[in-house]
Amino acid sequence: MSLIGDYRNGEVKKFPGKKYVKAVLEPTYDVAKRYLIGPMLNINKAHLVMLKEKGIISSKDAAAIARAVEEIDIEAISRSSYDEKYEDLFFVVEGLIIEKAGQVGGNLHIARSRNDMGVTMYRMVIRELLLKFIASVQMLKKSLLFMADKHKESVMLAYTHTQQAQPTTLGHYLIAVYDQLSRDEARLRAAYRTVNKSPMGAAAITTSGFNIDRQMVAELLGFDGIIENSYDAIAGGDYLTETASAVKLTCVHTGRFVHDLLLWATQEFDFVRIADPYVQISSIMPQKRNPVGVEHVRSLLSAVTATAEAAIYMQHNTPFGDIVDTEDDIQLFLWEAIEKGSLIFSLLADIVVTADFNTSKMEAIAKESFAAVTELADVLVREKGIPFRIAHHLVSNMVREALSNGLKPSDVSAAMLDQVSIKETGTFVGISEETFRKALDPLHFVKVRKVTGGPALCEVERMLKERKETLFADEKWLKDANNKLDAAKQMLDEKFRVLKGGI
């Protein structure tokens, strides 16, 4: 019988919700038992402590419920499969509590809902994942600073529009990558601040008629405060999109640096040799040394970007209220993006710090190019008073003539510049050969660019010093954030221990 025939005859009723169970309820339960059981039990503990301290339930009932919560076997739940008797993990846990404590166990749900519990659990999971992600970002930042310090005098070419532009140093380049990553970390920390607010006490969406203490629960769970408006606490999904956006941008921006690494690792560039643990050989070509570790980083950064983007789009055109789109379905996409991102950034940190940069090749390429001639135009302005646009024109024509004749910087001279000047303006430039040669030297080019943020050694060393100090402050922020969560957990455990004893 056809599927349409089955529906027409009402026979689909023989299979009540089987596809819904398979497509939604089973995978949702599996995710919940992996990620949410710990946060759920901590919410139960914090809420119970608050109910007892506010006199909403008696010490006797609180102790009975506490003992029931304490007896929940997390390992057994982790091994369990979805049971159609229960809609989700919440009802499984509530059923166990009532089974152990009696019907009084149902009073644990006074003044709360799966709505505020759900959003609170999600925020607890995301904040932990965010801290791990930030830690891996800081690992990469440390690797970048280490290599920048090591190569603060390693001259190389900077490229614009994929063409040779001007001389700089590898240290100067790596500090730029570091600075961008620091701004990405700031966005991740801002997302953490948004995430780390408690919705508990909002209940379904309008709070409760019971005299609960939302701030107490927030403190016991390690939150920095509460989401004041109860409607916002349930409906607001911007904590998800802000986190997804911060993760996405961090991956997009870092991918540009990874692209450079892969280009530099080609034989044509030969600027960097990736360490052996991150390289594979060809199965047929003996000479191949494939930097697949870096390739995987680039592709996985794109995968994380797409996964984070999916989390953002799942919220598009959804109602401003309690809705599945911002609950069960979206969470796994975001959690996967953050978890995978953490692994990628840790891997990239190792790849960077073990990379062998071919600084002699970098410097040789710089010396063989005309990338330093901006300084020659500047010399004409400073020493001869020639207007910059004319100086630019004269130097440009000299370089064009040299290249058309297959000449390198070492082949040209001040006399050649004079010849161009006579042809264009009818006058000699008249700078010395020594001045001319110095102006074409990439090392001199870098040395004289002492303006704030430039590649000169004095500026690179200043920037390195400041960034090492800010990195220390960033690491302290991360340590403090983790310590606060640990302290809250200890406080909750102590209060719950007292509660369990019926004191």
C-alpha positions as CSV (number, residue, x, y, z in Angstrom):
1,M,0.0,0.0,0.0
2,S,1.3,3.5,-0.9
3,L,2.2,6.0,1.8
4,I,-0.7,8.1,0.6
5,G,-3.0,5.2,0.9
6,D,-1.8,4.6,4.5
7,Y,-2.6,8.2,5.4
8,R,-6.0,8.0,3.7
9,N,-7.0,4.9,5.5
10,G,-5.9,6.3,8.8
11,E,-3.3,3.6,9.2
12,V,-0.5,6.1,10.1
13,K,-2.1,6.0,13.6
14,K,-0.5,2.6,14.0
15,F,2.9,4.3,14.3
16,P,2.3,7.1,16.8
17,G,5.2,9.6,16.6
18,K,7.8,7.0,15.7
19,K,9.5,9.3,13.2
20,Y,9.3,12.2,15.7
21,V,11.0,10.0,18.3
22,K,13.7,8.9,16.0
23,A,14.4,12.3,14.4
24,V,14.0,14.6,17.4
25,L,13.4,13.1,20.9
26,E,16.1,10.3,20.8
27,P,18.9,12.6,19.6
28,T,17.8,15.4,21.9
29,Y,17.9,13.0,24.8
30,D,21.4,11.7,23.9
31,V,22.7,15.3,23.7
32,A,21.0,16.2,27.0
33,K,22.5,13.3,29.0
34,R,25.9,14.2,27.7
35,Y,25.9,17.9,28.2
36,L,23.0,18.8,30.5
37,I,22.8,16.3,33.4
38,G,25.5,18.1,35.4
39,P,24.1,21.6,35.0
40,M,20.6,20.2,35.6
41,L,21.6,18.7,39.0
42,N,23.4,21.9,40.0
43,I,20.3,23.9,39.2
44,N,18.2,21.5,41.3
45,K,20.6,22.0,44.2
46,A,20.7,25.8,43.9
47,H,17.0,26.1,43.5
48,L,16.4,23.8,46.5
49,V,18.7,25.8,48.7
50,M,16.9,29.0,47.8
51,L,13.4,27.5,48.4
52,K,14.5,26.3,51.8
53,E,16.2,29.5,52.8
54,K,13.2,31.6,51.7
55,G,10.9,29.4,53.8
56,I,9.0,28.2,50.8
57,I,9.6,24.5,51.7
58,S,10.4,23.0,55.1
59,S,13.8,21.8,56.3
60,K,12.4,18.3,56.5
61,D,11.1,18.3,52.9
62,A,14.2,20.0,51.6
63,A,16.4,17.3,53.2
64,A,14.4,14.6,51.7
65,I,14.6,16.2,48.2
66,A,18.3,16.8,48.7
67,R,19.0,13.2,49.5
68,A,17.0,12.1,46.4
69,V,19.0,14.5,44.2
70,E,22.2,13.3,45.7
71,E,21.3,9.7,44.9
72,I,20.8,10.4,41.1
73,D,23.2,8.0,39.3
74,I,24.8,10.1,36.6
75,E,26.6,7.2,35.2
76,A,23.4,5.2,34.9
77,I,21.7,8.1,33.1
78,S,24.7,8.4,30.7
79,R,24.2,4.8,29.8
80,S,20.4,5.0,29.4
81,S,18.4,5.2,26.2
82,Y,15.4,7.4,25.4
83,D,12.3,6.1,27.1
84,E,9.0,7.1,25.5
85,K,7.4,7.3,28.9
86,Y,9.3,10.5,29.5
87,E,9.3,13.4,27.1
88,D,12.9,14.5,27.9
89,L,15.7,14.3,30.5
90,F,14.0,16.7,32.8
91,F,11.1,14.3,33.4
92,V,13.5,11.4,33.8
93,V,15.3,13.2,36.6
94,E,12.1,14.5,38.2
95,G,10.7,11.0,38.1
96,L,13.7,9.6,39.9
97,I,13.5,12.3,42.6
98,I,9.8,11.7,43.2
99,E,10.5,8.0,43.3
100,K,13.1,8.4,46.0
101,A,11.6,11.3,48.0
102,G,7.9,10.6,47.5
103,Q,5.4,13.1,46.1
104,V,7.1,15.9,48.1
105,G,9.9,15.6,45.5
106,G,7.5,17.4,43.1
107,N,7.9,20.6,45.2
108,L,11.4,21.1,43.8
109,H,9.6,22.5,40.8
110,I,7.9,25.3,42.7
111,A,8.5,28.7,41.1
112,R,10.4,27.4,38.1
113,S,9.8,25.9,34.7
114,R,11.6,23.9,32.1
115,N,11.8,27.2,30.3
116,D,14.1,29.0,32.7
117,M,15.9,25.8,33.6
118,G,16.6,25.1,30.0
119,V,18.0,28.5,29.1
120,T,20.1,28.4,32.3
121,M,21.5,24.9,31.5
122,Y,22.3,26.1,28.0
123,R,24.1,29.2,29.3
124,M,26.1,27.0,31.8
125,V,27.3,24.7,29.0
126,I,28.2,27.6,26.7
127,R,30.1,29.5,29.3
128,E,32.3,26.5,30.0
129,L,32.9,25.9,26.3
130,L,33.7,29.6,25.8
131,L,36.3,29.6,28.5
132,K,38.0,26.6,26.9
133,F,37.8,28.3,23.5
134,I,39.3,31.5,24.9
135,A,42.1,29.4,26.5
136,S,43.0,27.9,23.1
137,V,43.0,31.3,21.6
138,Q,45.4,32.5,24.3
139,M,47.6,29.5,23.4
140,L,47.8,30.7,19.8
141,K,48.5,34.3,21.0
142,K,51.4,33.0,23.1
143,S,52.8,31.1,20.1
144,L,52.5,34.2,17.9
145,L,54.3,36.4,20.5
146,F,57.1,33.9,21.0
147,M,57.7,33.7,17.2
148,A,57.4,37.5,16.8
149,D,60.0,38.0,19.5
150,K,62.3,35.5,17.8
151,H,61.9,37.1,14.4
152,K,61.7,40.8,15.3
153,E,64.6,41.5,13.0
154,S,63.8,39.0,10.3
155,V,63.2,41.1,7.2
156,M,60.6,40.0,4.7
157,L,58.3,41.5,2.1
158,A,54.8,42.6,2.9
159,Y,52.3,42.0,0.1
160,T,49.3,44.1,-1.0
161,H,46.9,42.9,-3.7
162,T,49.0,39.7,-3.7
163,Q,51.9,41.7,-5.1
164,Q,55.3,42.7,-3.5
165,A,54.7,45.9,-1.6
166,Q,57.2,47.0,1.0
167,P,59.8,45.5,3.3
168,T,58.8,44.7,6.9
169,T,59.8,42.0,9.4
170,L,58.2,38.7,10.3
171,G,57.9,39.9,13.8
172,H,55.9,43.0,12.6
173,Y,53.6,40.7,10.6
174,L,53.1,38.3,13.5
175,I,52.2,41.1,15.9
176,A,49.5,42.2,13.4
177,V,48.1,38.7,13.4
178,Y,48.3,38.7,17.3
179,D,46.5,42.1,17.5
180,Q,43.6,40.9,15.3
181,L,43.3,37.7,17.4
182,S,43.3,39.9,20.5
183,R,40.3,41.8,19.2
184,D,38.6,38.4,18.5
185,E,39.3,37.3,22.0
186,A,37.7,40.6,23.3
187,R,34.6,39.7,21.3
188,L,34.6,36.2,22.8
189,R,34.9,37.7,26.3
190,A,32.1,40.1,25.6
191,A,30.0,37.0,24.6
192,Y,30.9,35.3,27.8
193,R,29.7,38.3,29.8
194,T,26.4,38.2,27.9
195,V,26.1,34.4,28.4
196,N,27.0,34.4,32.1
197,K,23.7,35.9,33.4
198,S,21.0,33.7,35.1
199,P,17.5,33.3,33.8
200,M,16.4,31.3,36.8
201,G,13.3,32.7,38.5
202,A,11.7,33.8,35.2
203,A,9.8,30.4,35.4
204,A,7.7,30.0,32.3
205,I,8.1,33.7,31.3
206,T,6.5,35.9,34.0
207,T,8.3,34.8,37.2
208,S,6.2,33.4,40.1
209,G,3.8,34.4,42.9
210,F,6.3,32.8,45.4
211,N,8.8,35.1,47.1
212,I,11.9,33.6,45.5
213,D,15.4,35.1,45.4
214,R,16.7,35.1,41.9
215,Q,20.0,36.6,42.8
216,M,20.8,33.9,45.4
217,V,20.4,31.2,42.7
218,A,22.5,33.2,40.3
219,E,25.4,33.4,42.8
220,L,25.2,29.7,43.7
221,L,25.5,28.9,40.1
222,G,28.4,31.2,39.4
223,F,26.6,33.7,37.3
224,D,27.6,37.4,37.3
225,G,24.0,38.5,37.8
226,I,20.5,37.9,36.5
227,I,18.6,38.7,33.3
228,E,16.3,41.1,35.0
229,N,13.2,41.1,32.7
230,S,11.7,37.7,32.9
231,Y,10.3,37.9,29.3
232,D,13.8,38.7,28.1
233,A,15.2,35.8,30.2
234,I,13.2,33.3,28.3
235,A,12.8,34.9,24.8
236,G,16.1,36.6,24.3
237,G,18.3,34.5,22.1
238,D,21.0,37.1,21.5
239,Y,23.4,35.2,23.8
240,L,23.4,32.5,21.2
241,T,23.9,34.7,18.2
242,E,26.5,36.9,19.9
243,T,28.5,33.8,20.8
244,A,28.1,32.2,17.4
245,S,29.2,35.5,15.7
246,A,32.2,35.9,17.9
247,V,33.3,32.3,17.2
248,K,32.6,32.7,13.5
249,L,34.6,35.9,13.2
250,T,37.5,34.5,15.1
251,C,37.7,31.6,12.7
252,V,37.2,33.8,9.6
253,H,40.0,36.1,10.6
254,T,42.4,33.4,11.6
255,G,41.8,31.6,8.4
256,R,43.5,34.5,6.5
257,F,46.7,33.9,8.4
258,V,46.5,30.2,7.8
259,H,46.1,30.9,4.1
260,D,49.4,32.8,4.2
261,L,51.1,29.9,5.9
262,L,50.0,27.5,3.2
263,L,51.2,29.8,0.5
264,W,54.5,30.3,2.3
265,A,55.0,26.5,2.6
266,T,55.0,26.1,-1.2
267,Q,58.4,25.4,-2.9
268,E,57.9,28.5,-4.9
269,F,57.9,30.7,-1.7
270,D,59.8,28.3,0.6
271,F,59.3,30.8,3.5
272,V,58.3,28.2,6.1
273,R,58.8,24.6,6.8
274,I,56.0,23.0,8.8
275,A,57.2,20.6,11.5
276,D,57.1,16.8,10.7
277,P,54.2,15.9,13.0
278,Y,51.9,18.1,10.9
279,V,53.1,16.8,7.5
280,Q,52.3,13.8,5.4
281,I,54.0,12.3,2.4
282,S,52.5,11.2,-0.9
283,S,51.8,7.5,-1.5
284,I,53.3,7.7,-4.9
285,M,55.5,10.9,-5.2
286,P,58.6,10.4,-3.0
287,Q,59.5,14.1,-3.0
288,K,56.2,15.3,-1.6
289,R,56.0,16.9,1.9
290,N,52.4,17.9,2.3
291,P,51.5,20.4,5.1
292,V,48.2,18.7,5.7
293,G,48.0,19.8,9.3
294,V,47.7,23.4,8.2
295,E,45.2,22.3,5.4
296,H,43.0,20.7,8.0
297,V,43.2,23.8,10.2
298,R,42.0,25.9,7.2
299,S,39.2,23.6,6.2
300,L,38.0,23.0,9.8
301,L,38.0,26.7,10.5
302,S,35.6,27.0,7.5
303,A,33.5,24.1,8.9
304,V,33.2,25.9,12.3
305,T,32.3,29.1,10.5
306,A,29.5,27.3,8.7
307,T,28.3,25.6,11.8
308,A,28.2,28.8,13.8
309,E,26.4,30.5,10.9
310,A,23.8,27.7,11.0
311,A,23.1,28.6,14.6
312,I,22.6,32.2,13.7
313,Y,20.2,31.4,10.8
314,M,18.2,29.0,13.0
315,Q,17.0,32.1,14.9
316,H,16.1,34.1,11.8
317,N,12.4,34.9,11.5
318,T,11.4,33.1,14.8
319,P,8.9,34.5,17.3
320,F,10.3,36.5,20.3
321,G,9.4,34.0,23.0
322,D,9.9,30.4,24.1
323,I,10.4,28.5,20.9
324,V,12.3,25.3,19.9
325,D,14.5,27.2,17.4
326,T,16.4,28.8,20.2
327,E,16.3,25.8,22.5
328,D,17.2,22.1,21.8
329,D,17.9,22.2,18.1
330,I,20.2,25.2,18.0
331,Q,22.3,24.3,20.9
332,L,24.2,21.4,19.5
333,F,25.3,23.4,16.4
334,L,26.7,26.1,18.7
335,W,28.4,23.7,21.1
336,E,29.9,21.7,18.2
337,A,31.3,25.0,16.7
338,I,32.9,26.1,20.0
339,E,34.3,22.6,20.9
340,K,35.8,22.1,17.4
341,G,37.1,25.6,17.4
342,S,39.0,25.0,20.7
343,L,40.7,22.0,19.2
344,I,41.7,23.8,16.0
345,F,43.2,26.8,17.8
346,S,45.2,24.6,20.1
347,L,46.5,22.7,17.1
348,L,47.4,25.9,15.2
349,A,49.3,27.1,18.3
350,D,51.5,24.0,18.1
351,I,52.0,24.4,14.4
352,V,53.1,28.0,14.7
353,V,55.5,27.6,17.6
354,T,57.2,24.6,15.9
355,A,57.4,26.1,12.4
356,D,60.8,26.8,10.9
357,F,60.8,30.1,9.0
358,N,63.3,30.5,6.2
359,T,64.4,34.0,7.1
360,S,67.4,34.0,4.8
361,K,65.1,33.3,1.8
362,M,62.7,35.9,3.0
363,E,65.5,38.5,3.2
364,A,67.0,37.5,-0.2
365,I,63.6,37.9,-1.9
366,A,63.3,41.3,-0.3
367,K,66.7,42.4,-1.5
368,E,66.0,41.2,-5.0
369,S,62.8,43.2,-5.3
370,F,62.3,46.9,-5.8
371,A,59.9,47.0,-2.8
372,A,62.1,49.5,-0.9
373,V,61.9,52.3,-3.5
374,T,59.3,54.2,-1.6
375,E,62.2,55.2,0.6
376,L,64.1,56.4,-2.5
377,A,61.1,58.7,-3.4
378,D,61.1,59.9,0.2
379,V,64.8,60.7,0.0
380,L,64.2,62.9,-3.0
381,V,61.6,64.8,-1.1
382,R,63.6,65.1,2.1
383,E,67.1,65.8,0.6
384,K,66.3,67.5,-2.7
385,G,63.0,69.2,-2.0
386,I,61.3,67.5,-5.0
387,P,57.5,67.3,-4.7
388,F,56.4,63.8,-3.7
389,R,54.3,63.2,-6.8
390,I,57.1,64.1,-9.1
391,A,59.6,62.0,-7.0
392,H,57.1,59.1,-7.1
393,H,56.9,59.5,-10.9
394,L,60.7,59.5,-11.4
395,V,61.3,56.5,-9.3
396,S,58.4,54.6,-10.9
397,N,59.8,55.2,-14.4
398,M,63.3,54.1,-13.2
399,V,61.9,50.8,-11.9
400,R,59.8,50.3,-15.0
401,E,62.9,50.8,-17.2
402,A,65.0,48.5,-15.0
403,L,62.4,45.7,-15.1
404,S,62.0,46.0,-18.8
405,N,65.7,45.4,-19.2
406,G,65.8,42.5,-16.7
407,L,67.8,44.5,-14.1
408,K,67.7,43.9,-10.3
409,P,68.2,46.5,-7.6
410,S,71.9,45.7,-7.5
411,D,72.2,46.5,-11.2
412,V,70.7,50.1,-11.0
413,S,72.5,53.2,-9.9
414,A,72.1,56.9,-9.1
415,A,73.2,57.7,-12.6
416,M,70.2,55.7,-14.0
417,L,67.9,57.8,-11.8
418,D,69.5,61.0,-13.2
419,Q,69.0,59.8,-16.7
420,V,65.3,59.3,-16.1
421,S,65.1,62.7,-14.4
422,I,66.8,64.5,-17.3
423,K,64.4,62.8,-19.7
424,E,61.4,63.7,-17.7
425,T,62.3,67.1,-16.1
426,G,65.4,68.2,-17.8
427,T,67.4,68.3,-14.6
428,F,69.7,66.0,-12.6
429,V,68.5,64.5,-9.3
430,G,72.0,64.6,-8.0
431,I,72.0,62.2,-5.0
432,S,75.1,60.3,-4.1
433,E,75.5,56.6,-5.0
434,E,75.8,55.8,-1.2
435,T,72.5,57.5,-0.5
436,F,70.9,55.8,-3.5
437,R,72.1,52.3,-2.5
438,K,71.0,52.8,1.1
439,A,67.5,53.9,-0.1
440,L,67.2,50.6,-1.9
441,D,68.2,48.5,1.0
442,P,65.3,46.6,2.7
443,L,67.1,46.6,6.0
444,H,67.5,50.3,6.0
445,F,63.9,50.7,4.9
446,V,62.7,48.9,8.0
447,K,65.3,50.6,10.3
448,V,64.0,54.2,9.5
449,R,60.3,53.4,9.9
450,K,60.2,54.3,13.6
451,V,56.7,55.8,13.5
452,T,54.3,54.3,16.1
453,G,53.4,50.9,14.9
454,G,56.1,50.6,12.3
455,P,58.5,47.7,11.7
456,A,61.6,49.3,13.1
457,L,63.2,47.2,15.8
458,C,62.6,49.8,18.5
459,E,58.9,49.9,17.7
460,V,58.5,46.1,17.4
461,E,60.2,45.7,20.8
462,R,57.9,48.3,22.3
463,M,54.8,46.5,20.9
464,L,56.1,43.1,22.1
465,K,56.6,44.4,25.6
466,E,53.1,45.9,25.8
467,R,51.4,42.8,24.3
468,K,53.2,40.5,26.7
469,E,51.7,42.6,29.5
470,T,48.2,42.6,28.1
471,L,48.5,38.8,27.5
472,F,49.3,38.4,31.1
473,A,46.2,40.4,32.0
474,D,44.1,38.3,29.6
475,E,45.3,35.1,31.2
476,K,44.5,36.5,34.6
477,W,40.9,37.3,33.4
478,L,40.5,33.7,32.3
479,K,42.0,32.3,35.5
480,D,39.6,34.6,37.5
481,A,36.6,33.5,35.5
482,N,37.4,29.8,36.1
483,N,38.1,30.4,39.7
484,K,34.8,32.2,40.2
485,L,32.9,29.2,38.8
486,D,34.9,26.8,41.0
487,A,34.2,29.0,44.1
488,A,30.5,29.0,43.3
489,K,30.5,25.3,43.0
490,Q,32.2,24.9,46.3
491,M,29.7,27.2,48.0
492,L,26.8,25.4,46.4
493,D,28.1,22.0,47.5
494,E,28.6,23.2,51.1
495,K,25.1,24.7,51.3
496,F,23.6,21.6,49.8
497,R,25.6,19.4,52.2
498,V,24.1,21.3,55.1
499,L,20.6,21.2,53.5
500,K,20.9,17.4,53.0
501,G,21.5,16.9,56.7
502,G,18.2,18.7,57.5
503,I,20.0,21.5,59.4
